[in-house]
Amino acid sequence: MLLEIRGLRKGFGERTVIRDLDLSVERGELVCLLGSSGCGKTTTLRMVGGYLDADAGSIRLDGQDITRLPPEARPVSTVFQSYALFPHLNVVENVAYGLKFQRLGKAEARRRALGMLEAVDMAAYAEARVSEISGGQQQRVALARSLVLNPKLLLLDEPLSNLDAALRTRMRAEIKGIQRSFGVAMLFVTHDQKEAMTLGDRVAILHDGRLEQVASPEEVYNHPATEYCARFLGALNSLVWQGEAVHFRPEDVCVRTGGSLTGTVVSSVFLGDRRECTVDVAGSLVMLRTDKDLAPVVGNGISFDIVRETTWKDGTQSALR
């Protein structure tokens, strides 16, 4: 195991932000720390990076206790949400900046920085100013600046949040490709469920300072440990049917004539590869995902069957909320 976090706690005044957190990252693994705003994701990352002191618990990296080490003494590098590139330096100077603390000569630092820019397909922009390149290119430069230091662990704090939707999609693939090429372990903080599902070898869902579940994206989605996980990672419908609470994903239905559940179409949206319909079933609004060629008409009736219910990992379901 590369990174081992045990019993980590952090509070600010009377407010406890992180509560006895246990988390591990294996060599070459990308773990996404996923949660809503204010749940403690960035606080956790900052403690691993050494920018915040933990109140209790331990952080071990490659067998070494780094809990009380300053950031510069940890074999860890961080890509911040803002990228934190220096506007007065050009691209190659930004990448080489951290190497001066390793007592490398300017020529060797530049050589290594140029090699890293080549690896992230940014060598052609080596002499450009940061203000002259796009947001996606700045993201690559920030990655190069971190990777050139040869860290054992790379921390990424919402690095794609400032990009538009199309660029975010492309950068997800690029980050995953870079991670695989270098074999570097990553702890990636995000509030975006799709991002976590796309990037993570495992997803760690954080809620109110506690980890709710840590598992593969497929396991977390198909077999959530708690109701919070079920509702946070993907849409979840709930309604009362035959006197019992039933929970199901929008895609886990079959729309057909004579289905066991009936309702009235409230809205129908075409999304290219599918349609999403909101249906009123006896006063409960549910979302259905259907084939793109099916065109339910608002105000008309619709019938469907639930083909798979969603239960929490222990096999239980809560009362309907």
C-alpha positions in Angstrom: 0.0 0.0 0.0 1.4 3.4 -0.9 -0.8 5.8 1.0 -2.4 4.9 4.3 -4.6 7.3 6.2 -5.8 6.1 9.6 -8.2 7.8 12.1 -7.7 11.2 10.6 -9.6 14.1 12.3 -9.8 17.8 11.8 -11.9 20.5 13.3 -12.1 24.3 13.1 -13.3 25.8 16.4 -16.2 23.8 17.6 -17.0 22.3 14.1 -15.6 18.9 13.3 -14.9 18.6 9.6 -13.2 15.2 9.3 -14.2 12.4 11.5 -11.9 9.4 12.0 -11.2 9.0 8.3 -9.5 5.8 7.0 -8.4 5.7 3.4 -5.7 4.0 1.3 -4.3 4.4 -2.2 -2.3 1.6 -3.9 0.7 2.2 -6.1 -0.4 3.2 -9.6 -4.1 3.7 -8.5 -6.3 6.7 -9.0 -8.8 7.2 -6.2 -11.5 9.8 -6.5 -12.6 11.5 -3.3 -16.1 12.5 -4.1 -18.6 14.6 -2.2 -20.7 17.7 -2.1 -19.3 21.1 -1.3 -18.3 21.5 2.4 -18.0 17.7 3.1 -14.3 17.9 3.8 -12.7 16.8 0.6 -10.2 19.7 0.2 -9.5 19.6 3.9 -8.5 16.0 3.6 -6.3 16.7 0.6 -4.6 19.6 2.3 -3.7 17.4 5.3 -2.2 14.8 3.0 -0.2 17.5 1.3 1.0 19.0 4.5 -0.8 22.3 4.1 -3.0 21.7 7.2 -2.2 19.9 10.4 -4.3 17.0 11.5 -5.8 17.1 15.0 -5.5 13.3 15.3 -4.7 10.2 13.2 -1.8 9.3 10.9 -0.7 9.6 7.3 1.8 7.1 6.0 3.3 7.3 2.6 5.4 4.3 1.3 5.8 3.2 4.9 7.0 6.6 6.2 4.9 8.5 8.7 4.5 12.0 7.1 1.8 13.3 9.4 3.9 16.1 10.8 6.3 16.7 7.9 6.1 20.1 6.1 4.9 20.1 2.5 8.4 20.5 1.0 9.6 17.3 2.9 6.8 15.1 1.5 7.3 13.2 -1.8 3.9 14.6 -2.8 2.9 17.1 -5.5 -0.4 19.0 -5.8 -2.3 20.4 -8.8 -4.6 23.1 -7.4 -8.0 24.1 -8.7 -6.6 27.4 -10.0 -3.5 25.6 -11.4 -1.3 28.3 -9.5 0.9 28.9 -12.6 3.2 32.0 -12.4 2.0 34.6 -15.0 5.5 36.3 -15.1 7.1 33.0 -16.2 6.7 31.2 -19.6 5.5 27.6 -19.8 8.9 25.9 -19.6 10.0 28.1 -16.7 6.8 27.2 -14.8 7.4 23.5 -15.2 11.1 23.9 -14.2 10.3 26.1 -11.2 10.1 23.3 -8.5 13.3 21.7 -9.7 15.4 24.6 -8.4 14.7 23.3 -4.9 16.3 20.0 -5.9 19.5 21.9 -6.6 19.6 21.2 -10.3 21.5 23.4 -12.6 19.4 25.6 -14.9 20.4 23.6 -18.0 19.4 20.3 -16.5 16.2 21.7 -15.0 15.2 23.1 -18.5 16.1 19.7 -20.1 13.8 17.8 -17.7 11.0 20.4 -18.0 11.1 20.2 -21.8 11.0 16.4 -21.6 7.9 16.6 -19.4 6.2 19.1 -21.8 6.8 16.7 -24.6 5.1 14.0 -22.6 2.0 16.1 -22.1 2.0 17.3 -25.7 2.9 20.9 -24.8 6.5 21.2 -26.1 5.4 23.5 -28.9 4.3 26.0 -26.3 7.4 26.0 -24.2 8.3 29.6 -24.7 4.6 30.9 -24.5 3.3 33.0 -21.7 0.6 31.4 -19.5 -1.8 34.1 -20.6 -1.4 33.0 -24.2 -2.5 29.4 -23.8 -6.0 27.9 -23.2 -7.5 26.6 -20.0 -6.9 23.0 -21.1 -3.3 23.7 -22.0 -2.8 25.4 -18.6 -4.1 22.2 -17.1 -1.5 20.2 -18.9 1.3 22.6 -17.8 0.1 22.3 -14.2 0.3 18.5 -14.5 3.7 18.7 -16.1 5.0 20.9 -13.3 3.8 18.4 -10.7 5.0 15.3 -12.6 8.5 16.6 -13.3 9.2 16.4 -9.6 8.7 12.6 -9.7 6.3 12.5 -6.8 5.2 9.2 -5.2 1.7 10.6 -4.9 -0.1 13.3 -7.0 -2.9 15.3 -5.3 -5.5 17.0 -7.6 -8.0 19.4 -6.1 -11.0 19.9 -8.5 -8.6 20.5 -11.4 -11.3 20.5 -14.1 -13.9 22.7 -12.5 -12.9 25.8 -14.4 -13.2 24.2 -17.8 -16.2 24.0 -20.1 -18.1 20.8 -20.4 -16.6 19.6 -23.7 -13.0 20.4 -22.5 -13.7 18.6 -19.2 -14.6 15.5 -21.0 -11.4 15.6 -23.1 -9.2 16.4 -20.1 -10.6 13.4 -18.2 -9.3 11.1 -20.8 -6.0 12.9 -21.0 -5.5 12.8 -17.2 -6.3 9.1 -17.1 -3.8 8.5 -20.0 -1.1 10.4 -18.3 -1.7 8.6 -15.0 -1.4 5.2 -16.8 1.7 6.3 -18.7 3.6 7.5 -15.6 2.2 4.9 -13.3 1.8 7.6 -10.6 -0.8 7.2 -7.8 -3.3 9.9 -7.7 -5.8 11.2 -5.1 -8.3 13.2 -7.1 -10.9 15.5 -5.3 -14.1 16.2 -7.1 -17.8 17.0 -6.5 -18.7 15.7 -10.0 -20.2 12.2 -10.0 -19.5 11.6 -13.7 -15.9 12.7 -13.3 -15.4 10.3 -10.4 -17.0 7.4 -12.3 -14.9 8.1 -15.4 -11.6 8.5 -13.7 -11.5 6.5 -10.6 -10.2 3.0 -10.1 -12.0 3.4 -6.8 -14.4 6.1 -5.6 -14.5 7.2 -2.0 -17.7 9.0 -1.1 -17.3 11.5 1.7 -20.4 12.9 3.6 -20.3 15.2 6.6 -16.6 14.3 7.2 -17.1 10.5 7.1 -16.5 8.0 4.4 -19.7 6.3 3.4 -18.2 3.8 0.9 -15.0 3.1 -0.9 -15.2 0.8 -3.9 -15.0 0.6 -7.7 -17.4 2.9 -9.6 -19.5 -0.1 -10.6 -19.8 -1.4 -7.1 -20.7 2.0 -5.6 -23.4 2.5 -8.3 -24.9 -0.9 -8.4 -24.5 -1.8 -4.7 -24.4 1.4 -2.7 -23.5 0.9 1.0 -26.0 3.5 2.3 -29.0 5.5 1.1 -26.8 8.6 0.8 -24.5 6.8 -1.7 -27.5 5.6 -3.7 -28.9 9.0 -4.0 -25.7 11.0 -4.4 -24.2 8.8 -7.2 -26.8 8.9 -9.9 -30.5 9.6 -9.9 -32.8 7.5 -7.7 -36.5 7.3 -7.8 -38.7 6.5 -4.8 -42.4 5.7 -4.6 -44.9 3.7 -2.7 -46.1 0.6 -4.6 -48.4 -2.0 -3.2 -48.0 -0.5 0.2 -44.1 -0.6 0.2 -41.4 1.9 -0.6 -39.7 1.1 -3.9 -36.4 2.6 -5.1 -35.0 2.3 -8.6 -32.7 4.0 -11.1 -34.3 5.8 -14.1 -32.7 3.3 -16.5 -33.9 0.3 -14.6 -37.4 0.3 -16.2 -39.1 -1.1 -19.2 -41.7 1.2 -20.8 -44.4 -0.9 -22.4 -48.1 -1.2 -22.9 -49.7 -3.0 -20.0 -46.9 -2.3 -17.5 -47.6 -2.7 -13.9 -47.1 1.0 -13.0 -48.9 3.8 -14.8 -48.6 7.6 -14.7 -48.9 10.8 -16.6 -46.0 12.3 -18.6 -45.1 15.7 -17.1 -42.0 16.4 -19.2 -40.1 14.7 -22.0 -36.5 15.8 -23.0 -34.5 14.6 -25.9 -30.8 14.1 -25.0 -29.4 12.7 -28.2 -28.7 9.1 -27.2 -31.8 8.8 -25.0 -34.9 10.6 -23.6 -35.6 11.5 -20.1 -39.2 11.7 -18.9 -40.7 13.0 -15.7 -43.8 11.0 -14.8 -46.4 11.6 -12.2 -47.2 8.2 -10.6 -50.1 8.7 -8.1 -48.6 12.0 -6.9 -45.0 10.9 -6.9 -42.7 12.3 -9.6 -40.2 9.8 -11.1 -37.6 10.0 -13.8 -37.5 7.4 -16.6 -34.8 7.0 -19.2 -36.1 5.6 -22.4 -34.9 4.8 -26.0 -34.3 8.0 -28.0 -36.9 6.8 -30.6 -39.6 6.7 -28.0 -41.4 10.0 -27.8 -43.8 10.2 -24.8 -46.2 13.1 -25.2 -46.6 15.5 -22.2 -50.1 15.0 -20.7 -50.4 11.4 -22.0 -50.4 8.3 -20.0 -47.5 5.9 -19.8 -47.0 2.5 -18.3 -43.8 0.7 -17.3 -42.3 -2.1 -15.2 -39.4 -1.9 -12.8 -36.8 -4.4 -13.9 -34.3 -3.9 -11.0 -34.8 -2.3 -7.6 -32.0 -0.5 -5.9 -31.2 -1.7 -2.4 -28.4 -0.6 0.0 -25.4 -2.9 0.3 -26.8 -4.7 3.4 -29.9 -5.5 1.4 -32.3 -3.2 3.2 -34.2 -0.1 2.1 -35.2 2.9 4.1 -38.8 4.1 4.5 -39.8 6.4 1.7 -38.7 10.0 2.1 
